[in-house]
Amino acid sequence: MALRKFIAGTIEEAFARIERELGGDAIILDTRTFLTECEPGVAPAEQVEVWVQEPDTPTARDDAPGAVAPDIVSDDLSRLHARVQAVHAQLDTLAQRLDWLGAESSALSGDFAMSVAEGLARNLTFSSVLPDAPARVALIGPSGVGKTTCLARLAYRALREGGTIGVISADTVRIGAREQIATLCEHGNIPLEIVYHPADVDGALRRLDGSALTLLDTPGINPRQPEDGAWLVELLAAFDPAQVHLVQPASVSAPALRDTLQTYARFTPDHLLISKMDEAAYLVDLLPVIARSGLALSYFGMSSAVAEAPVPAASERLAQALRLT
């Protein structure tokens, strides 16, 4: 059994070469798509590799009517299977390209990297529209990402737009957390409810009945701890939010963001709120990770000033921020 390997730029080119050189009786054994090795700053090229079994001898076509030979059916099924494999391989290559952009963006020339990043930014999902009143929105995320500050900014923004706001805080473990949220709510004359257990949420919601927007501030937990994760799941179920915004700082690294998205997926966030945009260092590296997450970008926290409201996320603002990092 003689085997041959064909390498081409696309699966169609590879099959055309096989047909031209070996005829239609060659049997496709395996296909894969890969990226060629390249120097830093040069985009890798996609190649398709196909292994085939050469036909033993040329066969004459039998034009007489009759039953289709089993080996012909088997060959056709092999070719169909190979094409399906090739499609899956090409999808894997697209994912590899996104990873490559995140890993190699710092090595690209400035203008080229920026054009690639801005093109990707224009294809992200943006949604800063809060649900219709009465609405419930929860903010989740690790400790120190700015959830409480972002929540206060969203509340102040809604107040300026004429809405009635209520806040529920379950962040009772962090030192100074209750004092911080109490001060922020007092500054805006916003009703505040502190809850210590998921069972307390129902009563808090009843006392805040009539608020057009109710915001839930959650504690930073370790999702890998089963008890912490189960507690937050129960808390969110009791609050029953229309939207869950995962808060992440712009200064986070791409691997750390990827890890957070994976560990917080069990809490079913549907939006990503980027805080501390003024501290962004390698914002371009985050774009492939955000694109693959499927989350809609909701708001950008542009500075550490509480009085400065978060701005609605938009491709133009993101492109502008990319040029400043």
Summary of the structure (lengths in Angstrom):
residues: 325
radius of gyration: 27.5
end to end distance: 57.9
largest distance: 90.7
contacts: 962
relative contact order: 0.13
helix: 46%
strand: 19%
